[in-house]
Amino acid sequence: MPYFDAASAVPLHPVARQALLASLDEGWADPTRLHREGRRARMLLDAAREAAAEAVGCRPGEIVFTSSGTRAVHTGVAGALAGRRRVGHHLIVSTVEHSSVLHSADSFEVEGGTVDRVPVDRTGAVDPSGYAAALRPDTALACLQSANHEVGTVQPVAEVAAVCRAAGVPLFVDAAQSLGWGPVEGDWSLLAGSAHKWGGPSGVGLLVVRKGVRFAAQGPVDERESGRAAGFENIPAIVAAVASLRAVRIEAAEETVRLRELTARIRAEVPRLVPDVEVVGDAGRRLPGIVTFSCLYVDGEALLHELDREGFSVSSGSSCTSSTLTPSHVLKAMGVLSEGNVRVSLPPGTAEADVARFLQVLPRVVAGVREKLGAPAPAPAPAVTVADDVIAVDALGKRCPVPVIELAKIFGDVPVGGTVRVLSDDEAARLDIPAWCEMRGQEYVGEEPAPRGTAYLVRRVS
């Protein structure tokens, strides 16, 4: 059964499994103790730290092992902000950061800090000038992911780091998605990673705090991990995590070429095989194994279930798969279609035959979901009224992708120059209706308040 959700977690690497089993007998003792067993554990921990530092490109003393990648982010952001409290209470993040970074930013605002969120373009990339414009005399920290977890776009970290360094502001980099493929370039100050993203065991995070960065660990601390991550180190898991990082780095050159070819094939073939699809993310500056696309008139949850029945494990940023019924913050920030969203993230070793079968199955699955939803055939007909040459579509109470489906059903009857007013209370409509207009070459006029929900205005131009 092909597993195409490597951006969430990668299966345990064989080298990690071997290292984990081997270190269980040697790394169980307290590494702070002076007895024989403690010294053995300390040797394993020190060796892992040195190997991790070599892979990251830093000093061993700058490495801190944490209980997860999320914990590494929260510890790093909070510690850097606290360490530079005298400078100010201003934080800069991008709008497409991982939720762990955005949650840290939200907490900082609750505590009285201010946050600037730098926008991205339609590929999901920031412009370094956006960070330059956001910098202030009281900026304590800036954050930027190395590569996006949902669409694979690689960010200009080195350029942003240079801008921040010139202003004397440390840059925190969430490198969870990219660290398995290589070190992060640029003069960054703090970095976080997560072992389960590169084939290590879950429950191991990595935090790097460069020498010279002002850092004040928050919360109760002890003598472990330089006082920056309290609690007994899981030495066998740490050893396995670092062993797998070194292993995947050795394999990275060959796998990068292979996976780029496979994802390039998906990017090219999906729009050809499936009508009304938008492939999102940067076509060139992207991680090797991630490709993301969105399908018009498709329920994202139904699509994922059908692909799972066909044996493919994928993920989605569609609001149709979310308990909150709101689209992915990444897709929303990019301004791209969110409905029917599919993220294919190929793990190392993915077979070409599995990708070929995915491309064979996908058109039939999408067509089946669309048929069940009655799109775009006019059955049942949407509630339509005409007043002052404006066609009104009442989609209140209907969830993604139905508002866009009902817009599409009646649009063929709209004269050129005519306007459609779609009334919807679905949060995803705010993103998907403008995206539909862009895909169809029609004019999105804007939105206006309504007694219930929001009215979205679309003008037919061709």
C-alpha positions in Angstrom: 0.0 0.0 0.0 1.8 3.2 -1.2 2.3 5.7 1.6 2.4 9.2 0.1 2.3 11.3 3.3 6.0 11.6 4.1 5.6 15.3 4.9 3.7 14.3 8.1 6.0 11.4 9.1 8.5 9.0 7.5 8.6 5.3 8.3 11.5 4.4 10.6 14.7 4.1 8.7 16.4 0.7 8.9 19.5 2.3 10.2 17.4 4.0 12.9 15.9 0.7 13.9 19.4 -0.9 14.2 20.8 2.0 16.2 17.7 2.0 18.5 18.0 -1.7 19.3 21.7 -1.5 19.8 21.6 1.5 22.2 18.8 0.1 24.3 21.3 -2.0 26.2 23.9 0.8 26.6 22.0 4.0 26.8 19.5 3.4 29.6 21.4 4.9 32.5 21.5 8.5 33.7 24.2 10.3 31.7 24.9 12.7 34.5 26.1 9.9 36.8 29.8 9.1 37.2 29.5 5.3 37.4 30.3 2.9 34.6 26.7 2.8 33.2 26.3 6.5 33.4 29.6 7.1 31.5 28.5 4.7 28.8 25.2 6.6 28.4 27.1 9.9 28.4 29.4 8.6 25.6 26.5 7.7 23.5 24.8 11.1 24.1 28.0 13.0 23.3 28.7 11.0 20.2 25.1 11.7 19.0 25.4 15.4 19.7 28.7 15.6 17.7 27.2 13.7 14.8 24.1 15.9 14.8 26.2 19.1 14.9 28.2 17.9 11.9 25.0 17.2 9.9 23.4 20.6 10.9 26.6 22.6 10.5 27.1 23.9 14.0 29.1 23.2 17.2 28.1 20.3 19.4 27.6 22.7 22.4 24.9 24.5 20.3 22.7 21.3 20.0 19.8 20.7 22.4 17.7 17.5 22.2 14.1 18.0 23.1 11.0 15.7 23.3 9.6 16.7 19.9 10.0 19.1 17.0 7.1 21.2 18.4 8.8 21.4 21.8 12.0 22.5 20.0 10.1 25.3 18.3 8.3 26.5 21.4 11.5 26.3 23.5 13.5 28.1 20.9 11.1 30.9 20.2 10.2 31.6 23.8 13.8 31.5 24.9 15.0 33.8 22.2 12.2 36.3 22.8 12.9 36.2 26.6 16.6 36.6 26.0 16.1 39.8 24.0 13.4 41.2 26.2 15.4 44.4 26.7 15.6 45.0 23.0 11.8 44.9 22.6 8.7 42.9 22.2 8.3 42.6 18.5 8.2 39.3 16.5 8.2 38.7 12.8 6.9 35.5 11.2 5.7 34.5 7.7 2.0 33.7 7.1 2.8 30.1 6.1 4.8 29.0 9.1 4.0 25.7 10.7 1.3 25.9 13.3 3.9 25.4 16.1 5.5 28.7 15.2 2.2 30.5 14.7 0.9 29.2 18.1 4.1 30.6 19.7 3.4 33.9 18.0 -0.2 33.9 19.3 1.0 33.2 22.8 3.5 36.1 22.5 0.7 38.4 21.5 -1.5 37.3 24.4 1.4 38.2 26.7 1.6 41.7 25.3 4.0 41.3 22.4 3.4 42.5 18.8 3.7 40.3 15.8 4.1 41.2 12.1 3.1 38.5 9.6 5.0 38.7 6.3 2.8 37.7 3.3 3.7 35.2 0.6 3.1 35.1 -3.2 0.9 32.5 -4.9 3.8 30.0 -4.9 4.0 30.3 -1.1 7.4 32.1 -1.0 8.2 35.2 1.0 10.1 38.2 -0.5 13.1 39.1 1.6 12.1 42.7 1.3 9.0 41.9 3.3 11.2 41.0 6.2 13.3 44.1 5.7 10.2 46.3 5.8 8.9 44.6 8.9 12.1 45.0 11.0 11.9 47.6 13.7 14.3 48.9 16.4 12.4 46.8 19.0 12.3 43.6 16.9 13.5 40.7 19.2 13.2 37.8 16.7 12.3 36.8 13.2 11.1 33.3 12.1 11.1 31.7 8.7 10.7 28.1 7.8 13.3 26.5 5.5 10.6 24.9 3.3 6.9 24.8 3.5 5.3 21.6 4.9 2.1 21.7 2.8 3.3 22.8 -0.7 7.1 22.1 -0.6 8.1 25.7 -1.6 11.7 26.4 -0.4 12.1 29.8 1.3 15.0 32.3 0.7 16.5 31.7 4.1 20.0 32.9 3.3 18.7 36.2 1.9 16.4 36.8 4.9 19.1 35.8 7.3 21.4 38.4 5.8 18.7 41.1 6.1 18.1 40.1 9.8 21.9 39.9 10.6 22.4 43.4 9.2 19.8 44.7 11.6 21.2 42.7 14.5 18.1 40.5 14.7 18.4 36.7 15.2 16.6 34.5 12.7 14.8 31.3 13.9 14.5 28.6 11.2 12.0 25.8 11.4 13.9 23.2 9.3 11.7 20.2 10.1 10.8 19.5 6.4 14.2 20.1 4.9 16.9 18.9 7.4 16.9 15.4 6.0 17.8 16.7 2.6 20.7 18.9 3.6 21.9 21.6 5.9 20.2 25.0 5.9 22.2 27.7 4.2 22.7 31.2 5.5 23.7 33.0 8.7 20.7 31.9 10.8 20.8 32.1 14.6 18.4 29.3 15.8 17.1 26.2 14.2 14.6 23.4 15.0 14.1 19.9 13.5 12.0 16.8 14.2 13.4 13.3 13.8 10.2 11.6 12.6 10.3 13.8 9.5 13.6 12.1 8.3 13.0 8.5 9.4 14.0 8.7 13.0 11.8 7.7 15.9 9.0 10.1 17.0 9.5 12.0 20.2 12.9 13.5 19.4 13.4 17.1 18.5 16.5 19.1 17.8 17.1 22.7 18.8 20.2 24.7 17.8 21.1 27.9 19.5 24.1 29.6 18.0 26.8 30.8 20.3 26.3 34.5 21.1 22.5 34.4 20.8 20.8 35.8 23.9 18.7 33.0 25.2 16.7 32.6 28.4 15.0 29.2 28.9 11.5 29.6 30.1 9.8 27.4 32.7 11.4 25.1 35.2 14.9 24.0 34.2 17.4 21.5 35.4 21.1 20.6 34.6 20.3 18.7 31.5 20.8 20.0 27.9 22.5 23.1 29.1 19.5 24.0 31.1 17.4 24.5 28.0 15.4 21.2 27.9 14.4 19.7 31.2 14.0 16.0 31.8 15.8 12.7 31.3 17.1 12.3 27.8 15.8 9.4 25.7 19.3 8.4 24.7 18.3 5.3 22.5 15.8 7.4 20.6 18.3 10.3 20.2 21.0 7.9 18.9 18.6 6.4 16.4 17.4 9.8 15.3 21.0 11.0 14.6 21.9 7.7 12.9 19.0 8.0 10.6 19.8 11.7 9.8 23.3 10.7 8.7 21.9 7.8 6.7 19.3 9.8 4.8 21.9 12.5 4.1 24.1 9.8 2.4 21.2 8.7 0.3 19.9 12.3 -0.4 21.8 13.0 -3.6 20.4 10.0 -5.5 16.9 10.2 -3.9 16.6 14.0 -4.7 17.0 13.3 -8.4 14.6 10.4 -8.4 11.9 12.1 -6.4 12.1 15.3 -8.3 11.5 13.3 -11.5 8.5 11.6 -9.9 6.9 14.8 -8.5 7.6 16.6 -11.8 5.7 13.8 -13.5 2.7 14.3 -11.1 2.8 18.1 -11.6 2.7 17.7 -15.4 0.2 14.8 -15.6 -2.5 15.7 -13.1 -3.7 18.8 -14.9 -3.7 16.8 -18.2 -5.6 13.9 -16.8 -8.0 15.7 -14.5 -9.9 18.8 -15.6 -10.3 21.8 -13.4 -7.1 21.3 -11.3 -4.7 23.9 -9.9 -1.2 22.7 -9.0 0.2 24.9 -6.3 3.6 25.7 -4.9 6.8 26.8 -6.7 7.6 24.5 -9.6 11.4 24.9 -9.2 12.3 26.0 -5.7 10.7 23.1 -3.9 11.5 20.0 -1.8 12.1 16.9 -3.9 9.1 14.8 -2.7 6.2 17.2 -2.3 3.6 18.1 -4.9 0.2 19.6 -4.0 -2.9 20.2 -6.2 -6.5 21.2 -5.7 -9.5 19.9 -7.6 -12.6 22.1 -8.3 -16.0 20.7 -7.3 -14.5 18.0 -5.0 -15.1 17.3 -1.3 -11.6 16.9 0.1 -12.6 14.4 2.8 -14.5 12.2 0.3 -11.5 12.4 -2.1 -9.0 11.2 0.7 -11.3 8.4 1.7 -11.6 7.2 -1.9 -7.9 7.3 -2.5 -7.4 5.4 0.8 -9.7 2.7 -0.5 -7.6 2.5 -3.6 -4.5 2.0 -1.4 -3.0 5.5 -1.4 -2.3 7.4 1.9 -2.2 11.1 1.2 -3.1 14.3 3.1 -5.1 17.5 2.5 -5.3 21.1 3.4 -8.9 21.4 2.3 -11.5 22.7 4.8 -13.6 19.7 3.8 -11.3 17.5 5.9 -11.1 19.9 8.9 -13.2 19.8 12.0 -13.1 23.6 12.0 -14.3 23.8 8.4 -11.7 26.4 7.7 -9.1 26.0 4.9 -5.4 25.5 5.5 -3.8 28.7 6.6 -1.0 28.1 4.1 -3.4 27.8 1.1 -5.3 30.8 2.4 -2.2 32.9 2.6 -1.2 31.9 -0.9 -4.6 32.8 -2.3 -5.0 29.5 -4.1 -7.9 27.0 -4.4 -8.4 25.0 -1.3 -11.3 22.7 -2.1 -10.4 19.1 -3.1 -6.8 19.7 -2.0 -4.3 16.8 -2.1 -0.8 16.8 -0.8 1.4 14.0 -2.2 4.6 13.7 -0.3 6.8 10.8 -1.5 9.1 9.0 1.0 12.6 8.0 -0.1 12.4 4.7 -2.0 9.0 5.4 -3.6 8.6 3.1 -6.6 7.9 4.6 -10.1 5.2 2.0 -10.5 3.3 3.3 -7.5 3.3 6.8 -8.9 2.1 5.5 -12.3 -0.8 3.7 -10.6 -1.7 6.8 -8.6 -1.9 8.7 -11.9 -4.1 6.0 -13.3 -6.4 5.9 -10.4 -6.8 9.6 -9.6 -8.9 10.7 -12.7 -11.5 8.0 -11.9 -11.6 8.8 -8.2 -12.0 12.6 -8.8 -14.7 11.9 -11.4 -16.6 9.7 -9.0 -16.6 12.2 -6.2 -17.7 15.0 -8.6 -20.5 12.8 -9.9 -21.7 12.1 -6.3 -21.8 15.9 -5.7 -23.7 16.6 -8.9 -21.0 18.9 -10.3 -21.1 20.7 -12.6 -24.3 19.2 -14.0 -27.4 21.2 -12.9 -28.9 18.7 -10.5 -30.2 19.8 -8.1 -30.5 23.4 -9.3 -29.2 26.0 -7.0 -31.6 28.6 -5.5 -31.3 31.5 -8.0 -33.0 34.9 -8.1 -32.5 37.8 -10.6 -32.7 41.4 -9.6 -31.3 44.5 -11.3 -29.3 42.3 -13.7 -27.6 40.5 -10.8 -28.1 36.8 -10.5 -28.1 35.8 -6.8 -27.2 32.3 -5.7 -28.2 31.3 -2.2 -25.6 28.8 -0.9 -26.2 29.5 2.8 -25.7 26.4 5.0 -23.8 24.6 2.3 -20.2 23.6 2.8 -17.2 23.4 0.5 -17.2 22.7 -2.3 -21.0 23.2 -2.9 -20.9 27.1 -3.1 -18.4 27.0 -6.0 -20.4 24.1 -7.6 -23.5 26.2 -7.6 -21.7 29.2 -9.0 -20.4 27.0 -11.8 -23.8 25.5 -12.6 -25.4 28.8 -13.4 -22.5 30.7 -14.8 -23.0 29.4 -18.4 -26.3 31.2 -18.4 -24.9 34.6 -17.3 -24.4 37.1 -20.1 -21.0 38.7 -20.7 -20.9 41.7 -18.4 -23.4 40.1 -16.0 -22.8 39.7 -12.3 -23.4 36.8 -10.0 -23.9 37.4 -6.2 -23.1 34.2 -4.2 -24.4 34.2 -0.7 -22.4 31.9 1.6 -21.6 31.4 5.2 -18.8 28.9 4.5 -15.4 30.2 5.4 -13.7 28.4 2.5 -15.8 30.4 0.0 -13.7 33.5 0.8 -10.7 31.7 -0.7 -12.3 29.3 -3.3 -14.6 31.7 -5.2 -11.7 34.1 -6.1 -9.5 31.1 -7.0 -12.3 29.8 -9.3 -12.4 33.2 -11.0 -8.7 33.1 -11.5 -8.8 29.6 -13.0 -11.8 30.6 -15.3 -10.5 34.0 -16.3 -13.5 35.8 -14.8 -13.5 38.9 -12.7 -13.8 38.7 -8.9 -15.4 41.9 -7.9 -15.2 41.5 -4.2 -17.3 40.7 -1.2 -19.9 42.7 0.7 -21.7 42.1 4.0 -25.1 40.4 4.1 -27.7 39.8 6.8 -26.5 36.2 6.9 -23.0 35.2 5.7 -21.2 37.1 3.1 -22.0 38.0 -0.5 -19.3 37.3 -3.1 -19.6 39.2 -6.4 -18.4 37.7 -9.7 -18.6 39.4 -13.1 -18.5 37.4 -16.4 -15.9 38.9 -18.7 -15.9 36.2 -21.4 
